Amino acid sequence: MKVLNNDLKNKIKKFYTEKNYSKLENLLEKIKNFDELPVSFLMIYAVSKALNPKSKINDFSKSAYYFEKIYRSNEENLEPLYNLIIVSLKAKKFSNLNNILKKVYLRNKNDAKIVEGLAKTNFFLGNLSKVSFFYEELIKLNPNFIEGWTKFLGSINYHQSIDQKKYLDFCKKFDDLPINEEIELKHRNINEDEKINIGFVSPDFKNHSVSFFLKDILDKFDKKKFNIIAYSNLPVSEQDSLSLELKKTFDKWIDIQTLDDQETRNIIVNNKTDILIDLAGFTLGNRINLFKKRSAPVQVLWLGYCNSLGIRNMDYIIADKNLIKENERDLYTEKILYMPKIWNALSKPKNIPNINRRIFENKDKFCFGSLNNFLKISDKTIKVWSKILNLTGSNLILKSSSNDSKDLKENLLSKFSDQNVNLENITILDTLKSQKDHLECYNKFHLSLDTFPYPGVTTTFESLIMGKPVLTMKGNNFNSRCGESINLNVSLYKFIAENEEDYINKAVNFSKNPKILENLNKDLREKVLSSPLFDTKTFSEDLKSTFLNILR
């Protein structure tokens, strides 16, 4: 073990105490045979890399390396492992961490930090059934852990092992968790010449699918009748160009990310918010407690979460009759606000690339594509897609806008390999920042394949506007029927599969008969743009009528 002189020790301790992490790291990195330092100094270095505001992904990787080294030196001490969890997630090193945690879990099943670590690593690896399992284990250990509950409930929507009734039972258990004393909020008497105050709560007022839908709808909102207020749970540092556009649309913008629930609730109440709309549900960055406790006389769930929340204080959910059947109302605790045609409408992209029709002229192999979030590619989806690829010898193009780490890609490809798919037939495209460049990707393949049980929404709208129909599958609840509703609104009945067998047969048939897709490609964009999918003006008017009706 390397011995340090007192002068060097004092400098190290001084820089660490002063949180002068960059100087500390430079000093330590100059020491010859650095790895032979005592564990205490390796720990200082690892912590410094973890806490340094200037740290990048490579720095977090170094931090992870030394936390693992320290943990390996004494596996009875779990503190370095807890730190390893934190920095590995920042470094996007999920596979190695997952392998370590699996072993530790076998002898520490009641350690909440280990269980939560496994839930997170499996999330970033795309193993969503395991995510649900570990979050369920976590809430057994800590029944009042709100974040654990919301992530568990959100993850259920990604895999097929749960039905709507069982899902709702879990939601009701979450709703039974104790909250502070609820204050009754009554409807105020609104005069004809007085504006109605509508608040929108979201962590996604940025370049995000929620905002892509919301922007044009709000632009066309009746500002003579409504004041619209943004309660943004997005960190100010993450606000972008679309955030700035949205700020101009809202009558008032309030950042709530640094405020606790009570502070935020007081603001909402003091603003005399008549209708409060949740755009997040159980997704990341939600403020579910604001709705669980009640912060407005009328509370509505819409857009960012396509299922019931199962909480008694959420009054309504916005849907359409393709998504929630009349005889299924009892599977949703909210009252259903049925929109006349479709439950949302997408803002038309600013820079839509031309459609490349030459893909139908070349003699290359048929190519399927899916630009859905990799997390939506369930194990069942992989099995079905693998059968299609093996039957047709076709290519498959994949691309995700988020959570597309190297570890996730490798884990995804390994699942295809397990189904005997030739991985040379699968191409994974890089994430692209430009919306135009992203849309251009649809020109690379003939037909879009939808994921299940969690289908695409934004990606389906995008695919259609780029002239590529989406083969989707019928579902059994709001979430799993989104693709079906979209296709029904543009009369693409042949692209709705009844079940897995029908899905495979349709995909194979289209690959053998690309002329069908070529003919459809010629006028699909025009058809889609004139459909309810992009009619934000009519949708905004319908939304206005809906809100006025529930306040009468």
Buried (B, 14 or more C-beta within 10 A) or exposed (E): EEEBEEEBEEBBEEBBEEEBBEBBBEBBEEBEEBEEBEBEBBBBBBBBBBEBEEBEEEBBBBBBBBBBBBBEEEEEEBEBBBBBBBBBBBBBBBBBBBEBBBEBBEEBEEBBBBBBBBBBBBBBBBBBBBBBBBBBBBBEBBEEBBBBBBBBBBBBBBBBEBEBEEBBEBBBBBBEBEBEEEEEBEEEEEEEEEBBBBBBBBBBBBBBBBBBBBBBBBBBBBEEBBBBBBBBBBEEEEBEEBBEEBBEBBBEBBBBBEBEBEEBBEBBBEBBBBBBBBBBBBBEBBBBBBBBBBBBBBBBBBBBBBBBBBBEBBBBBBBBBBBBEEEBEEBBBBEBBBBEBBBBBBBBBEEBBEBBEEBBEEEEEBBBBBBBBBBBBBBBBBBBBBBBBBEBEBBBBBBBBEBBBEBBBEBBBEBBEEBEBEEEBBBBBEEBEEBEEBBBBBBBBBBBBBBBBBBBBBBBBBBBBBBBBBBBBBBBBBBBBBBBBBBBBBEBEBBBBEEBEBBBBBBBEBBEEBEBBBEBBEEBBEBBBEBBBBBBEEBBBBBBEBBEEBBE
